[in-house]
Amino acid sequence: MLIAGWLVLAAVTRVASAPVGEDPLTQDEGVPPATEPRAAVVLRGEVVEPSCFVVGNRRGESHRQCAIACARAGQDLAVLDERSGLLWLELPDRREGRAEQRLLPHIARRVEVSGFAAARGGVRGLMVESVHELH
């Protein structure tokens, strides 16, 4: 319990010490906050269903069928970047109607994804332009 209290105190201190107008979770992360995706990026990592990954570190082949069912039911997908360890949510491009989930066929697979990044409130997102499985 004492450790949990120190962790909360550290998180609050980090948030409270951030300059006004800056998001303490995205400082120095290399992706400027943006209202629309515009920074081109290429990521390599595993496609995951973010809810189960964040809550229980569930990913990989053993979680593939659960993640597919969740994605088909409307859950977003994400790429766990292997270089930084950061989670990037797939941003659906709804400018021309219903958005395609480009990551769906690649759940639990290692991929290279290119697209346009945006960040806000500590969350990173990627409007996927292309995705290729890596072996």
N, C-alpha and C positions, 0 to 999 in steps of 0.2 A: 504494500500500500504506500509506503514511504517513497519508493521509486516512482510509482505512478504520479504522486504529488509533485515530485521534482520535474518529471517530464512535462506535466501541465504548466508548471511555473516557467520552465524553459521556453515552451511554445508561446505562452502569453508574453513573456519578456521579448521574444523575437518579434512578435506582432506589434507590441507597444513601442519598440525601439525603431521601427521602420519610419523613414521620412514620410510626412503627410503626402498623400497622393500616390505613393508607391506601394505595390503589392509585395509584402515580405516573402511570399512563396515563389515569386518569379524573378526576384532580383538576381542579376548576374547569371541567368539561366540561358542566355543567348537567343531567346525568342521574344521580340518586343510585343507588348500587348497591342492587339489590333482589333478593330471592329469587324474587319473582313479578312479572310485568309489571303496572305500575299507573300509571305516569306517562303521561298522554295526550299524544301528539305528532302533528304533521302535518309531513310531509317532502315536498319536491319534489326530484326527481332522476331519474337513469337506473337502470333495473333491470339488474343485472349478475350474472354468475356469478363469485363471489368468488375462487375459486382462480386462474383465468386472469387476472383483473383484478389481483390482488395480485402474482403472479409476473411477468406480462409486460405489464401495462396493456392487456390485450386487452378490448375492449368495442365497443359500437356495432354498426351494421348488418353490418359485415364479420365480426363474431364471433357474430352472432345464431344461426346454425344449430348451431355448436359448443356454444354455451351451452344451447340447447334440448335437444340430445342429452345433455349432462351433467346437466341438471336432471331429465330423464326417467329417467336412470340413478340418481337419488338425491342428486345434488349440491344443496346448499342454494343459495338465491338471496339477493340483497341489493339494497339501494338505496344508490346513491352520492349523498349529499345535496349538492345544488348550492350551497347557502349555506355550509356548513362544510367540505365536501370529505371528510367522514367517511363510512365505510362502515357501514351498518346491516344486520345479518343478519335474514332473515325467521325468526321463531320460530314453529314449527308449534304449533297449538292441538290437542293430542292428548287433551283431556279427554273427548271423545266418540268415541274410536276413531281411525281413520286420518286424518291431517291433510291438508287440501287445500293445494296450493301456489298461493296466490292471486296470486303475482307471475308465474307461468309464462307466461300469455298476453301479458305485457307486457315480455318480455326485449328489451333494447336500445331501449326506448321511454322517453320522458320522462313521468313520472307524478307525481301527487299521492297520497300514501299517508297514511292516518290509522290510528292504533292505539295500543297500549300498549307503552311502552318499559321495558327493563331493561338493566342493565350490570353486568358482573362481569369482573375480570381484564383490563380494558382493552378488552373486546369489548362492542359495543352491539348490542342486538337489539330487534326490533319484532314484536309479535303483531299482524298486519295485520287491521284491521276493514273497511277499504274501500280500493280503489285505482281511480284514474281516470286515463286517458291525457290528457296535455296536448299541445296542438298549437302 
